[in-house]
Amino acid sequence: MTSATITSKGQITIPAQVREAMHLSAGDRIEFIEVEPGRYEFIASTRSVTEPKGMFGKTAKIVSIEEMNSAIATRGAAAR
């Protein structure tokens, strides 16, 4: 098991073995995700926003920008 110590400023050093496995380097960002109360996982947030493209297959319905804007305006008006 790999471990780290928290400093008085609340910082930790991610062990080299973990950084290498996650392909992390200086300046990369990570996100902490609560998976259940008191338990967190962290993931590298260094991926491109387009990387998940195609993850869910093709869309069943193609929506135009105008339809999206109309839906946003309708929901925004309903929220007031």
N, C-alpha and C positions, 0 to 999 in steps of 0.2 A: 504494500500500500504506500502511496506517495502522500506526503503531508507538507504543510507550510505553517508558518507562525504569523499571527497578526501583530503588526507593530502598534505602538501607542497612538499612531495617527490613523489606524484602521486599514493599513495597507498590507498586502501580502505579495510575496514573490512566487509566481507560478513556477514550479520546478521545471528544469530544462526538458526532462523526459515528456512532460505534459505539453509544453510549448511546441516541441517537435512533432508530437503526435497530432496536435491540432493545427499545425502549420501557422503558429502565431509568431509575431516578431514585434519589436518595439514600436509603439504607436498604434497597434491594432486595438480594436475595441472588442469587448465581450459583453454579453447580456446575461443577467441572472434571471432564471425563470423558476418560480415557485411551482413545484410539481405536487406537493402536498404540504400541509402546515409543518413548518420547521425543516423542510427539505427543499433544497434548491439544486438546480443544474445550471451550468454556465455553458454558453455556446459562443463561438466566434461570430462576430457580426461584421466580418470582413468580406463576405460574399457580395457579388454584384446583385442589384435588385432584379436583374433580368434572369438570374440563375434558375429560379423556380419555374420559368416559362415552360409550359407544356406539362407540368406536374400533374394537372388534373384532367388532361385530355382536351379534346375540342369542346367548345361551348355549344350548348343546344340551341341557343338563340343569339343572333348577332344584334347588338344594340348600337344605335347611332349616338354620336355626341349630343345631338339635340334631345334624344330620348333620355339620356343620362342627365343632362342639365334640367330637363323638365321634372324628372323624378326627384332630383336634389331640391329643386325649388318647391315642389309640392310637399315634401317631407319637412323642409325648413319652415314653410308657412304653417304646417300642422303643429309644429313643436312650440310655436309662440303662444 
